[in-house]
Amino acid sequence: MNDIQKFEDLAAWQSGMELVQEIYGLTEKFPVDEKNGLTSQMRVTAIKIPSKIAASVGCNNLKITYWYLGIVHGLLHSLETYLKTAVRLHYAPLLEAAPVMEKCKSLERMVSDLFHSS
């Protein structure tokens, strides 16, 4: 990761930004009374993912880079849990949520690769 000049060049950051769009699209269909509940939690969590990836590139301390990437792993697990909750509550059909969950898993692999390449 030392040769990365801009965080926007990272495939993981780009994938994280796509994930944000997918989460916003999915939660748009949630019940209105979930605006301050699950909808908000999912959106905030999704936005934090590419933000923390960007922050991991912006620091010059390997320990802090690992810390940020570790946070991203936790956020991805949280987001998957929210997605599974949305399916259980019938806010999102599994057919729509499954590809987003797969994107989370794919992004987790990308972040692991970043972690091991640092």
C-alpha positions as CSV (number, residue, x, y, z in Angstrom):
1,M,0.0,0.0,0.0
2,N,3.0,2.3,0.2
3,D,2.9,3.0,-3.5
4,I,-0.6,4.3,-3.4
5,Q,-0.7,8.0,-4.0
6,K,-4.4,8.7,-3.6
7,F,-7.0,6.7,-1.7
8,E,-9.3,7.0,-4.7
9,D,-6.9,4.7,-6.6
10,L,-7.7,1.8,-4.2
11,A,-10.1,-0.8,-5.5
12,A,-11.3,-1.3,-1.9
13,W,-12.2,2.4,-1.6
14,Q,-14.0,2.3,-5.0
15,S,-15.9,-0.8,-4.0
16,G,-16.8,0.8,-0.6
17,M,-18.3,3.8,-2.5
18,E,-20.4,1.4,-4.6
19,L,-21.5,-0.3,-1.4
20,V,-22.7,3.1,0.0
21,Q,-24.8,3.6,-3.2
22,E,-26.3,0.1,-2.9
23,I,-27.1,0.6,0.8
24,Y,-28.8,3.9,0.1
25,G,-30.9,2.4,-2.7
26,L,-31.9,-0.6,-0.6
27,T,-32.8,1.4,2.5
28,E,-34.8,3.9,0.4
29,K,-37.6,1.2,0.4
30,F,-37.6,0.7,4.2
31,P,-40.6,1.8,6.2
32,V,-40.7,5.5,7.1
33,D,-40.7,4.7,10.8
34,E,-37.2,3.1,10.4
35,K,-35.7,6.4,9.2
36,N,-34.0,6.9,12.6
37,G,-33.5,3.2,13.2
38,L,-32.1,0.6,10.9
39,T,-32.0,2.9,7.8
40,S,-29.8,5.4,9.6
41,Q,-27.6,2.7,11.2
42,M,-27.0,1.1,7.8
43,R,-26.3,4.3,6.0
44,V,-23.9,5.6,8.6
45,T,-22.0,2.3,8.8
46,A,-21.8,2.1,5.0
47,I,-20.3,5.6,4.7
48,K,-17.8,4.9,7.4
49,I,-16.3,2.0,5.3
50,P,-14.7,3.9,2.5
51,S,-14.0,6.8,4.9
52,K,-11.9,4.5,7.1
53,I,-10.2,3.0,4.0
54,A,-9.2,6.5,2.9
55,A,-8.0,7.3,6.4
56,S,-5.8,4.2,6.4
57,V,-4.0,5.5,3.3
58,G,-3.6,9.0,4.7
59,C,-1.6,8.1,7.7
60,N,2.2,7.4,7.8
61,N,2.0,5.0,10.7
62,L,1.7,1.3,10.0
63,K,0.1,0.6,13.4
64,I,-2.6,3.2,12.7
65,T,-3.1,1.9,9.2
66,Y,-3.8,-1.6,10.7
67,W,-6.1,-0.1,13.3
68,Y,-8.2,1.6,10.5
69,L,-8.4,-1.5,8.4
70,G,-9.4,-3.5,11.5
71,I,-12.3,-1.0,12.0
72,V,-13.4,-1.6,8.4
73,H,-13.6,-5.3,9.1
74,G,-15.9,-4.7,12.1
75,L,-18.0,-2.2,10.1
76,L,-18.5,-4.8,7.3
77,H,-19.6,-7.4,9.9
78,S,-22.0,-4.9,11.4
79,L,-23.4,-4.0,8.0
80,E,-23.9,-7.7,7.1
81,T,-25.8,-8.1,10.4
82,Y,-28.0,-5.1,9.6
83,L,-28.7,-6.6,6.1
84,K,-29.7,-9.9,7.6
85,T,-31.9,-8.1,10.1
86,A,-33.6,-6.2,7.2
87,V,-34.3,-9.5,5.5
88,R,-35.7,-11.1,8.7
89,L,-38.0,-8.1,9.2
90,H,-39.1,-8.2,5.6
91,Y,-37.8,-4.7,4.9
92,A,-35.6,-6.1,2.1
93,P,-36.1,-9.2,0.0
94,L,-33.3,-11.7,0.2
95,L,-33.0,-11.5,-3.6
96,E,-32.0,-7.8,-3.3
97,A,-30.0,-8.1,-0.1
98,A,-27.9,-11.1,-1.1
99,P,-25.8,-9.3,-3.7
100,V,-25.1,-6.5,-1.2
101,M,-24.0,-9.1,1.4
102,E,-21.7,-10.7,-1.2
103,K,-20.2,-7.2,-1.9
104,C,-19.5,-6.9,1.8
105,K,-17.6,-10.3,1.7
106,S,-15.7,-9.3,-1.4
107,L,-14.7,-6.0,0.2
108,E,-13.6,-7.8,3.3
109,R,-11.3,-9.9,1.2
110,M,-9.9,-6.7,-0.4
111,V,-9.3,-5.1,3.0
112,S,-7.5,-8.3,4.1
113,D,-5.3,-8.0,1.1
114,L,-4.5,-4.4,2.0
115,F,-3.8,-5.5,5.5
116,H,-1.3,-8.1,4.4
117,S,0.3,-5.9,1.8
118,S,1.0,-3.1,4.2
